[in-house]
């Protein structure tokens, strides 16, 4: 059976390392905040001006003035700090963020990402993804393996407008995990969701990739 959204976020959280500064994108990536491994201290950054984000609050703890970049209510920590967009994007563009977890509508086999618009559909704005993929040290994409109509999202080349070229380091879908050693290397299938077969992944993917699954 495929991973749920929470399980995908939990798998992404395993990539966090102690001391990391981490940016979480809109959608499934925001759930990573609830799955930070025990003993790992990370500082979450939101491009709308917050450093040090806590988990999602319970209903009786909601403060409508505390929101992330996706307009979701969040909690603060004793060490949380607030700042303007100019400082937020200076952190991102200056290479001070270690890792970002983003959603995507398409990722190509060469690491291109399309996640900011679908032509003909209304969008709220460009957001910070273009800065994130250009300035952050490691890019992880968390997305459903296929779109609602069944079309593959890990593809040979993106058809949608690109957010960045050759920037993605790891892809986590509801079916599998792909990663590559560097931006000159191909993606490798390294993990399957419980009950998912290699053949199922191959049948739902059009991108080329290598297989490097650990022995059972």
C-alpha positions as CSV (number, residue, x, y, z in Angstrom):
1,X,0.0,0.0,0.0
2,X,1.2,3.5,-0.7
3,X,2.4,5.9,1.9
4,X,-0.1,8.5,3.2
5,X,0.7,12.2,3.2
6,X,1.9,12.0,6.8
7,X,4.1,9.0,6.1
8,X,5.6,10.8,3.1
9,X,6.4,13.7,5.4
10,X,7.8,11.4,8.0
11,X,10.1,9.8,5.4
12,X,11.3,13.3,4.4
13,X,12.0,14.2,8.0
14,X,14.5,11.3,8.2
15,X,16.7,13.4,5.9
16,X,17.0,16.2,8.5
17,X,20.3,16.5,10.3
18,X,21.1,18.1,13.7
19,X,21.8,21.8,13.4
20,X,20.1,22.2,9.9
21,X,18.2,25.3,8.9
22,X,15.3,24.0,6.9
23,X,12.6,25.6,4.7
24,X,9.3,23.7,4.2
25,X,7.2,24.3,1.2
26,X,3.4,24.5,0.9
27,X,1.3,21.3,1.1
28,X,2.7,18.0,2.2
29,X,6.1,19.5,3.1
30,X,4.5,21.5,6.0
31,X,3.7,18.2,7.7
32,X,7.5,17.5,8.1
33,X,7.3,19.9,11.1
34,X,5.3,17.2,13.0
35,X,7.8,14.4,12.3
36,X,11.3,15.8,13.3
37,X,13.2,12.8,14.7
38,X,13.9,12.7,18.4
39,X,17.3,14.0,19.3
40,X,17.5,16.1,16.1
41,X,17.5,19.9,16.5
42,X,16.6,21.8,13.4
43,X,15.5,25.4,12.9
44,X,12.6,25.8,10.5
45,X,12.4,28.9,8.3
46,X,9.4,30.3,6.6
47,X,10.0,32.9,3.8
48,X,7.2,35.1,5.1
49,X,9.5,36.0,8.0
50,X,9.9,33.5,10.7
51,X,12.8,31.5,12.0
52,X,12.1,28.8,14.5
53,X,8.7,27.2,13.7
54,X,7.0,24.8,16.1
55,X,4.5,22.0,15.2
56,X,0.9,22.7,14.1
57,X,-1.1,23.9,17.1
58,X,-4.1,22.2,18.6
59,X,-7.4,24.0,18.1
60,X,-7.3,25.7,21.5
61,X,-3.8,27.0,20.8
62,X,-4.4,28.6,17.5
63,X,-3.1,32.2,17.1
64,X,-4.4,33.7,13.8
65,X,-1.4,36.0,13.6
66,X,1.1,33.1,13.4
67,X,1.1,31.7,9.9
68,X,3.5,30.0,7.6
69,X,4.1,30.8,3.9
70,X,1.0,28.6,3.0
71,X,-1.2,30.7,5.3
72,X,-1.6,27.8,7.8
73,X,-1.6,28.6,11.5
74,X,1.6,27.4,13.3
75,X,3.1,27.6,16.7
76,X,6.2,29.5,17.9
77,X,9.1,28.3,20.0
78,X,10.9,30.2,22.8
79,X,13.7,30.9,20.3
80,X,11.5,32.0,17.4
81,X,12.4,35.3,15.7
82,X,10.6,37.4,13.2
83,X,11.9,39.6,10.3
84,X,11.0,41.1,7.0
85,X,11.0,39.6,3.5
86,X,14.3,41.2,2.7
87,X,16.1,39.3,5.5
88,X,14.2,36.1,4.8
89,X,15.3,36.0,1.1
90,X,18.8,37.1,2.1
91,X,19.0,33.9,4.1
92,X,17.8,31.9,1.1
93,X,19.8,33.6,-1.6
94,X,22.9,33.8,0.6
95,X,23.1,30.0,0.9
96,X,22.3,29.9,4.6
97,X,19.5,27.3,4.4
98,X,20.7,23.7,4.4
99,X,17.7,21.9,3.0
100,X,14.2,22.6,1.6
101,X,11.3,20.2,1.2
102,X,9.0,21.3,-1.7
103,X,6.0,20.0,-3.5
104,X,5.9,19.6,-7.2
105,X,3.6,19.1,-10.2
106,X,6.4,17.6,-12.3
107,X,10.1,16.5,-11.8
108,X,12.2,15.5,-14.7
109,X,14.8,12.7,-14.8
110,X,17.5,15.4,-15.0
111,X,16.3,17.1,-11.8
112,X,14.2,19.9,-13.3
113,X,11.2,21.0,-11.2
114,X,7.9,22.5,-12.1
115,X,5.9,23.6,-9.1
116,X,4.6,27.1,-9.5
117,X,1.9,27.3,-12.1
118,X,-0.3,25.4,-14.6
119,X,-1.0,27.6,-17.6
120,X,-4.6,28.7,-17.8
121,X,-5.3,28.2,-14.1
122,X,-5.4,31.0,-11.6
123,X,-2.4,31.3,-9.3
124,X,-1.8,33.4,-6.2
125,X,1.7,34.3,-7.1
126,X,5.2,33.0,-7.8
127,X,6.1,32.4,-4.1
128,X,9.6,31.7,-3.0
129,X,10.3,28.4,-4.8
130,X,12.5,29.9,-7.5
131,X,14.8,31.4,-4.9
132,X,14.8,28.2,-2.8
133,X,15.9,25.9,-5.6
134,X,18.6,28.4,-6.6
135,X,20.0,29.1,-3.1
136,X,19.4,26.1,-0.8
137,X,22.0,23.4,-0.5
138,X,19.8,20.4,-0.8
139,X,16.4,20.1,-2.5
140,X,13.9,17.3,-1.6
141,X,10.6,17.0,-3.5
142,X,7.6,15.3,-1.8
143,X,4.7,14.7,-4.2
144,X,2.1,12.1,-5.2
145,X,3.6,9.8,-7.8
146,X,0.8,10.4,-10.3
147,X,-1.6,13.2,-10.8
148,X,-5.3,12.9,-10.2
149,X,-5.9,11.7,-13.8
150,X,-3.1,9.1,-13.4
151,X,-0.5,10.9,-15.4
152,X,3.1,10.3,-14.2
153,X,4.8,13.3,-12.4
154,X,8.3,11.9,-12.5
155,X,8.9,12.4,-16.3
156,X,11.6,12.5,-18.9
157,X,11.1,16.3,-19.3
158,X,8.7,18.7,-17.7
159,X,5.9,20.1,-19.8
160,X,4.9,22.8,-17.3
161,X,6.8,26.0,-16.8
162,X,10.0,25.3,-14.9
163,X,10.8,26.6,-11.4
164,X,14.5,25.5,-11.7
165,X,16.7,23.3,-13.9
166,X,18.8,20.4,-12.6
167,X,18.3,21.2,-8.9
168,X,16.4,18.3,-7.3
169,X,18.5,15.9,-5.1
170,X,15.8,13.5,-3.8
171,X,12.2,12.7,-4.7
172,X,9.8,11.1,-2.2
173,X,6.4,10.0,-3.6
174,X,3.6,7.9,-2.1
175,X,5.2,4.9,-3.8
176,X,9.0,5.2,-3.6
177,X,12.1,7.2,-2.9
178,X,14.6,8.3,-5.7
179,X,17.9,10.0,-5.0
180,X,21.1,10.9,-6.8
181,X,24.6,11.4,-5.6
182,X,25.1,14.7,-7.5
183,X,23.6,16.8,-10.3
184,X,25.6,14.9,-12.9
185,X,24.3,11.5,-11.8
186,X,21.0,9.8,-12.7
187,X,18.3,9.2,-10.1
188,X,18.2,5.8,-8.4
189,X,15.2,4.0,-7.0
190,X,16.4,3.4,-3.4
191,X,13.3,2.6,-1.4
192,X,9.7,1.3,-2.0
193,X,6.7,2.0,0.2
194,X,5.4,-1.1,2.0
195,X,3.6,-3.4,-0.3
196,X,4.6,-1.5,-3.5
197,X,6.6,-3.4,-6.1
198,X,9.4,-2.3,-8.4
199,X,7.1,-3.2,-11.3
200,X,4.3,-1.0,-10.1
201,X,6.7,2.0,-9.8
202,X,8.1,1.3,-13.3
203,X,4.6,1.1,-14.7
204,X,3.6,4.5,-13.3
205,X,6.9,6.3,-14.2
206,X,8.1,7.6,-17.6
207,X,11.4,9.0,-16.3
208,X,14.5,6.9,-16.7
209,X,16.2,5.9,-13.5
210,X,18.5,3.2,-12.1
211,X,17.5,0.7,-9.4
212,X,19.5,0.4,-6.2
213,X,17.2,-1.2,-3.7
214,X,18.7,-2.6,-0.6
215,X,18.4,-6.4,-0.3
216,X,15.4,-7.5,1.8
